[in-house]
Amino acid sequence: MGNSFNKPPPPVVLVPPLFDFPPLAARTRMLESSYDLLFGKLALKCLFEDYYEEAKNFRTRIMLKSLDDPTVDMVATVSGPLDKAEGVVGNALFRWQGDIDDPHTFVDLFVSNSEPVLRTRLCAFYPTYGFGSFVILPLLSKRRRALEDLFVMGLRHSSENLSVGSTFNPFSTIDKLPANAWLVSKIGRLTVGVQYEPQCETKDYTRFKNLRNWSCAIGYGVGSGSPLSPSFTFGLELAKSSQFIASFYQHVVVQRQVPINTDGVKNPLEENEVVGITNYIDFGFELQSRVEDAETSNSIPDSTFQVAASWQANKNFLLKGKAGPLSSSIVLAFKSWWKPSFTFCVSATRDRTVGKTSLGFGLHVENIREASYQRADPNFVMLTPSKEHLAEGIQWKSGKRPMLQSDINSENFGSLPRELRPYGNIL
């Protein structure tokens, strides 16, 4: 029996957390039209925008939650140009949610030195019935409009297969008609939706007959929504009857073998039992093309596209890049998983219209989203199918059951940390 204590630990594969999962936009998705978030739009937005700081600008974001009450948090942002003091924008968002595991019922207060100056939002969603409501109320504004005209109220019904809702202003003295309405349905892997969003200036019911106020989309998606599972989404959209948009997004999970040099020595940064590290690779593409004559839609370019990719090599380093017809950018981000965590990123943007390259910088401090992997904790280790017979040895050694690849493939996410589970199945 004494020899069993001298046996080397079984080989394992490390599973680092994603840099930003779940995305912050998922915390306020009940305030948004489901049409604007589905069809891969939220994932593409994160891929095309996160950590790409504006050229010759900086941004600092601090996201902290209360140590005594984790349902209360604060997000503060300061951004502006690097070469002058003018144009610096600062804002802060204070948020309370009733349940730490339910981000869909909350109250927040937003203050800023830009527009709006002071705003509050209230949102309530009842998953048992699938009904929700929200209110967006600006308290101070620089606009020369009555505050009651800026008031927004919304009602929605959302389930795993259907989302329908509308936003309107019941106190407006200018417009009594809905400001937005949507209907999205999911059948298997297929998602279809339509959205009404008025663009014309008419104030009567004839705006419902104007095709420029309507958009429709269809999408095909595969994947569970967990960052540990590969996913693929393809979408087609006719926006405002004047622009055709085709896009796709793919998330790939691969296991990179820990390198061994010619002398048989492994990477000194990893323990001896570590044989691989899980990597996350994302790829996205979006093509926009005008389908109307140039004379009737001068504000829309004939066609444009953008393509982007990202690679998270481990828990500390993220590399991203994107390119379009006028510019291209690359980002390198480093994250230290302290409490709070610190992320520093630098982005380089090449503007081909002027032939210049500019840099942007960002610093993020956060303890809202906890790390789902720690080097010394075997609970955040995934065993491949060929090694799952070693799970009992790891559990005996650590007292915790490791993650198994078969659980991921069968979408059994109950044993996973909260930050590695799908962030929502409702539309």
N, C-alpha and C positions, 0 to 999 in steps of 0.2 A: 504494500500500500504506500510505502514511503517513496517508491519510484514514481507514483502517479503525480506527486507534487513537483517532481523534477522534469516532467514532460513539458516541452515547449508549448506555448499557447497556440491555438489553432489559427490558421491564416484568415484574415478578414479584409474587407474592402471598406474604406472610409467613405462616408456620405456627408459632404459639407452642405451647409445651408445655402440657399440662393441669396444673393446680395439684397434683393428687395422682393420678398414674397411673404405674405400676399402683398400686391401693390397697394399703395396708399389710396389710390382711386377706388379700390374695392370697399373702403370704409364708408364711402358716400354714394354707393351705386344706387341706393333706393331714392336718391334725389334726382337721378338721371333717367332719361329714356333708355329702356332696354335696347332699343334699336341702335343707339349710339355706342353701346358697349359690346354687343354680340357681333357675330360674323368675324371674329378675330380682331375687332377694332381696338379693344383694350390692350391686348397683347402687342399689337403692332405699334400702338401709341407709346408703350413702354420701351419697345425696341428702338424706335426712331427718335425718341426724345430724352430718355433718362440718361443723365451724366453728360449730355452734349451741352456744355455751357456756351453761351453766346460769345462770339469772338470779341476779344479785348474787354471781356467782362468777368466778374467774379460773382459767386453766389455762396452764401453760407446759410445752412439750414440746421436748426437744432430741434430735435423731437424728443421730448422727455415726458415720462409719466410719473405720477406720484408714487413714492415708495410705500406710503401707508394705504393709499387707495388706488389700485391699478386701473380703475374705471375712469380716472381723470387724467388727461394728458394735455400737452401744449406743444404746438409746432410754430416756431418763429423763423422767419426768412428775411435775410438782408441781401440785396443784389444791386449791382450797378456797374458802371464803367471803371476800368482800372486806372485811367489817366486823368480823371477829374472827379470832383466831389458832387457836381450837379447830376441829377438823374438817379440818385440812390433811392431805392424803394425798400421800405421795411414794413412787415406785417406780422401779426401773431394770431393764432387760432387756438382758443381754449375749448376743450371738448369734454363732455361727460356722456357716458353710455351706461345703461342700467346693468348690463351683463357683459363681462369681459369676453365671453364666447359669442356674443350677439352684437355685431357692429351696426345692425340695421335700425336700432332704436337709440336715439341720441339727441343731445342738444349741444350746439356749439355757438361760440361768440367770436366774431372776426373783427379785428381792428387793423387799420392801415393808414399810411400817409398818402395813399392814392385812392382810387375809387373802387369799392365803396369805403367810406371812412369807418363806419360801424354797421355791422350786420349780424343778425342772429338767424339760426336755422333750427327747426324742430322737426324730427322725423320719428314716426312710430310705425312698426311693421309687426303683424301678428302671423307668424308662420303657420299656426294651426288652421287659420281660416284663409291665409294667403292675401289678406287685405292690408294696405298700408296707406298712410297719408303723410304729407309734409308741408311745411310752411317756410318760406324764405322772406324775411322781413328786414329791409334796410332801415336802420334807425337814424343814420346821418349820411348825407350825400352831398357832393359838390355840384351835382346836376341841378339845373333850374327846373325841376319837375316836382310835383307833389309826391310825397313818400307813398301815398296810397296807390299811385300809378305804378310804382316799382314793386309792390307787394305781389308775391307769387304763391299760389297754393296748388297742391297736386294730390291726386287720388290715383291708386293703382291696385291691380290684382296681379299677383305673380305666383306661379307654381313651377314645377319642374318642366312643364310642357307648354305653358301659356303665360304671356305677359301682356296686359292691356292697361293703359293709363292715359292721363291727360293733365296738363297744367293750365291754369287760368288765373285771372285776377278778378275776384268778385267785387272789389271796391273801385275798380278803375272808372274814371270819368271819360276815358278816351276810347277804350275797346272792351266790349263785353264778351267777345268770342274767345274760344280756347286759343292759347298761345302755342300749344303743342299737343299732339295726340299720337299714340302709337299702338300697334298690334303686332305681336311677335309670337310665333308658334313653332314648336319643335316636335318633329316626328322622327323618331329614331336618330339617325345621324344628320338628318336634314333640318335646317332652320330657315324659315321664311318670315318676312316682316314687311310692314308698310308704315310710313310715318307721315304725318301732316305737320308742316312747319311753315306758316305763312311768311312769304317774302314780299308780296305786293302791298300797296298802301290802302287798298279798299277796306272799308270797315263794315261791309255788309256780308251776307251769306254767299255772295257770288264768288268770294275767294275760295270756297270749297270746290268750285268748278275749274279753277285755274290749276293746270297740271304742274306749273312751276312751284306750287306749294306742296307737292307730294314727292315722296321718294319710296323706292321699294328695293328689297335685297333678298338674296337667297344664298345660303351658305351650307357647306358640307364639312363636318368636323369629326375627328377621331381622337379619343383620349379622355382620361378621367378628370383632368384638371389638376392633378397632383404634380408637383415638379419632379417627382421620381418616375413619372410615366411619360413616355414619348407622346407627342400630340401633333396633329396636323389639321389645319383649317384653311378652307378655300372659300372665297366669297365673290359674288358678283352684285353690283349695285347700280341702279339708275337714280342718280341724285338730282332732285328738283327738275326732272325731265330734260335736263340739259347736259349732264355729265355722266359718262360711263366709267365705273371704277371696278377694276379687277385686282384682287389681292390674295396672297396666301401667306401663311405663317406656319413654321415647323419648329418644334422643340424636341431635341434629341438628347438622350441620356446615355453616355458611354462610360466605360470603366478603363481608365488609363493605368497601365501597369507601372508600378514603382520601379524606376531604372536601377540597374545593377551595373557597376563599372567592370572593367576587365579583370580586376582583382577579386571580384565576387563580393564587393562591399556595396550595400544598398544605400539609398538616400539617407544621409545622417539626420534629416529632419523628421523622419518617420520611424516608428517602432519596428522591431524586427518582424513582428507578425503581420504587419501591413503589407499586402501584396498588390494593392491597387487603390486608386482614388477615383471617385465618381466625378465626371466632368459634365457640364451642361453647355450645349451648343444650340443657338437659336438662329433662325434664318427667316427673313421676311422680304416681301416684294409687293409693290403697289404701283399700278398703272392707272392714270387718269386721262381720259380723252373726251374732248368736247363732241357732242352729237348734234349741236345746232349750228346754224350759220354764224359766221363771225360778226355779222351786222346786228344780230339779235342778242349776242352774249359776249360783248367785248371784254368783260371783266374776267372771263374764263380762258386760260391759255388753250391752244389747240390740243396739246398733249404734254404730259410730263410723267416722270416715273421716279421712284427711289427704291433702292435695294440696300439692305442692312444685314449684318451678321454680328453675333457676339459669342464669346468663348469664356466661360468661367473655368479656369484651370484647377482651382482649389478654393478653399474658403477665403483666401486673401486677395487674389488677383482676378481682374476682369478686363477683357480686351474687347472693344466694340469698334465697328466701322460702318459707315454708310456712304452712299454715293448717289448723285443725281445729275441731271444735265448741266447744272450751273455750278455746283460745288460738291466737295467731298470732305468727310470728317473722320477722325479716328480718336478714340478715347482709351486711356489707360487709367484704371481705378484700383486703388489699394484700400482694403478694409481690415481693420484690426477689431477682433471680436471681444473687446473689453466690455465692461459695464460702466458707463455707456460705450457703445461702439463708435469708432471714428472711421470715416471714409474720406479719402482725398482723391480727387480726380483731376486730370488735365486733358483738355481736348484741343486738337489742332484742326483748323478748318481752312481748306484751300478754296478760295474764290476764283474760279476760272475766268470770270468776266473781267477782273482787274489783274489777275496773275499774282495775288498775294496770299500769304499764309499767316493766320492769326491764331493766338492761343486764348483759351478760356480756362478758368480755374474754379473748382468747387470744393467745399468742405462740409461734410454732414456729420452731425453728432446725434446719436439715437439710442434710446432704450425702450421704444414702444414695441418693436418686434424682437422677440428673444431669439438667440441663436439656437438652432435645432441640432447642433453637433458640437461636441467637445472631444478633444483628442483622447482624454482619459476615460470616457464614458462608453462602455461597449453597447449601451442601448442605442447609440447612433451609428451602428455598424451594420452593413447589409451583406449577407452571405449569398453568393451565387448558387444556383441550383445544384451544382456539382459539389458544393461545400456545406450544404444545409444539414448534413448528418453531424456536423461539428457544433450545431447550435446548443445541444445539451451540455457540451463541455464549457462553452462560454457562459451559459446560464448558471452552471454549477460554480464557475469561478467568480462571476460578478453578481449573481443573484438577480440578474435582469435578462429578459429574453431579447436577443438581437433581432433586427429587422431581416426578414427573409424575402428573397426575390419573388418567391411564389405568392406571398401576400400582396406584393405590388401588382403582379400580373392579374390576380383575381380581384383587385380593387378592394382588398380588405385593409382599410386604413385605420381601423380602430386602435391598433397598438402604436401608431406613429405619433410623434410630437405634433402639436397643433399647427406649427408653422410648415409642416410637410404634407398636411392634408389638403384636399381640394377646398377652396375658400367659399364655395357656394354652388349648390345645384339648382337653385331657383333662377328663373330668367329675369 
